[in-house]
Amino acid sequence: MSDTLKKFEKFIQSSEGSVLDCTAVISHTGDLEAVSGLEARITRIRNLLTTPVETYPFDPEYGSNLHKQVFELSDSTTTDTIRTEIIGKINKYIEGIIISKVDTRFFADKQGFRVSLLIKSNNEEDRTININFDKRESDFSFNSVSNQ
């Protein structure tokens, strides 16, 4: 067994009982940065909502169809579809998250939208997650803000 695999197994075993994930950020040690708790759940939310359905190997239902809403009308029907998609996917794939609010704002040029989620996990502070779905961008932009 390789040293990398042994290191990973030790890392996972030592974290029993807590939610762990890795971000696409290189830490000071040269490894992927490990996050836990609410930060891990936020990483999972970002990955879930920005991954198109049927693109994830071995789980074709994983992901969302939010990217398809970029081309829909900027109306209450689309807003309801976005809200339903987000709540349904997060409830299915991510445990321990309470979604307090889903706010959708369409861009003035009608070529995309921003979703703001107010979430809570266990006894941690509320967090706002903003995700932009923009027709003009090849990638989705994402940020997370602490509410204090």
C-alpha positions, 0 to 999 in steps of 0.5 A: 500500500502506498504511503499516500493511501496510508496517510489518507486512511489515518486521516479519515480514521482520526476524524471519526464522528466529524464531517470532513472534506477537502477543498481545491486549495493547497495548504502550507504542507502542499496537500489539499486543505482539509476542512471540517464541520460547516466549512465541509458542508459548504464545500459539499453544497458548492460541489453539489449545486454546481455539478450538472446532473448525469456528469458525476461517475457512478451516481448519475443523479448527483448534481443539480439542473440549476445551470439549465435555469440560466436560459429560462424566463426571469419569473416566479416560476423559475424562482420556485424551480430553483428553490425546489431544486436546491432544497431537494438536492441538499436534503438528499445529499447533505446531512445536518444542514438547515436552509433558512432562506433561498433568495434568487436575484436575476441579473439585469441583462437576463443572462444569469442569476445569483442564489443566496442561501442562508444555512445553519448547521448544528450549533454553528453560526448562520452562513450565507452562501452566494452562487452565481450562474452566469451565461457569460462565464465558463465557470460558476462563481461562489462565496461564503459569508459569515453572518455576525 
